[in-house]
Amino acid sequence: MTDLLLTFNAGSSTVKIGVFARKDGKARRIGKGMIDFRHTPLTFHLTEGPEVFDVPLKSEQGEVLHAVLEETFGWLSAHFNLDAVTAVGHRVVHGGDGFSGPVAIDDKTLAEIADLTPLAPLHQPQSIRLIDTIRHLRPELPQTASFDTAFHRSQDDLVQRFALPRKFFDEGVKRYGFHGLSYKFIAGELARRYPVLAAGKIIVAHLGSGASICALEGGISRDTSMGFSTLDGVPMATRCGNIDPGVLFYLLDERGMTRRQVEDLLYKQSGLLGVSGISADSRELLESAASEAREAIDIFTFRVAGEIARQATTLGGIDTLVFTAGIGEHQPQIRAKICARLRWLGLVLDDPANGENAATISAPGSRVATLVLETDEEQIIADEALSIL
């Protein structure tokens, strides 16, 4: 009987589940699933090899996820031998200063993860609920945590520090950066598939419903667009990205908004959704004839290109640009709009290759190699879980 490993990649409103076979100290994915908590009734989307199943769930989301996961495990057990599961790995968004790599979860580490909830109020509670649920359903299983912030611990204080009194930096008010599991996977793929490029100055654009940019030098994180929270940096599906703090004072003092209302505005009503007033999905906006939809896409691509240029300054140049995540991997129009603003860097796009989502989309002779690589956060979670179990 082959041992199995489960991974849970918790977002603010979704959870992706990975099923991995363990052999010779390595993890190989054999299935994946997703639950989107934004839609009711809940549906478990399961992929097993070439087969895809959409399974309606009777359970409802609540403060605890015991019923939802118990029902999900029931469906999973029809396709995989869950008795063979020997461990569970989790993505945890915020590791603060205390976690610089993956850890085994015990009462102490779980308490420390919970203490970081104010720094990631939408993501951290979801991870904690999943950890608690696995403890309830399968208390014998060891669990591990992989942190999105850990990959960026290599950055200099110069990059991480805000221009605030020094005591705040010492107390943890700093730029942490996120999407670290994705960037770690991309760094590994570059080293495996493009070793010459991997040794150079690389900027990775992780563009999905959450979006950020990361500067790599020899596979090491040197700068990133997200800072203290997952709100910072470029605009996203429903998050605002970089904003003048004075706007927040104005909303609170002059518009009479509560702190919770401002938080909901910045996390859930802004970004592509807020600017367009139509949708948070860039695919729908690209198909829309509305000027507001076009403006939302233009703001997104303008800010992404500007952030890439800023991070090229951090690196002192750019040799390779990599697009990844849902938008980055699958939307040629978005990539083309971003690259058009970066022509001054010597980046020349191969339009047919870009239209086909090819692995290399830069034209021959382009000064900047431009790639499209599929990311896999769950693989990193599985690999890190095995590394410490």
Sequence and secondary structure as in RCSB ss.txt:
>XXXX:A:sequence
MTDLLLTFNAGSSTVKIGVFARKDGKARRIGKGMIDFRHTPLTFHLTEGPEVFDVPLKSEQGEVLHAVLEETFGW
LSAHFNLDAVTAVGHRVVHGGDGFSGPVAIDDKTLAEIADLTPLAPLHQPQSIRLIDTIRHLRPELPQTASFDTA
FHRSQDDLVQRFALPRKFFDEGVKRYGFHGLSYKFIAGELARRYPVLAAGKIIVAHLGSGASICALEGGISRDTS
MGFSTLDGVPMATRCGNIDPGVLFYLLDERGMTRRQVEDLLYKQSGLLGVSGISADSRELLESAASEAREAIDIF
TFRVAGEIARQATTLGGIDTLVFTAGIGEHQPQIRAKICARLRWLGLVLDDPANGENAATISAPGSRVATLVLET
DEEQIIADEALSIL
>XXXX:A:secstr
  EEEEEEEE SSEEEEEEEEEETTEEEEEEEEEEETTSSS EEEEEETTEEEEEE      S  HHHHHHHHHH
HTTTS GGGEEEEEEEES  TTT SS EE  HHHHHHHHHTGGGSTTTHHHHHHHHHHHHHH TTS EEEEETTG
GGGGS HHHH  SS HHHHHTT S     HHHHHHHHHHHHHH HHHHTSEEEEEEESSSEEEEEEETTEEEEES
  SSTT SS  SS   S  HHHHHHHHHTS   HHHHHHHHHHS HHHHHHSS S HHHHHH   HHHHHHHHHH
HHHHHHHHHHHHHHHTS SEEEEEHHHHHH HHHHHHHHHTTGGGT  B HHHHHTT SB B TT SSEEEE   
 HHHHHHHHHHHH 
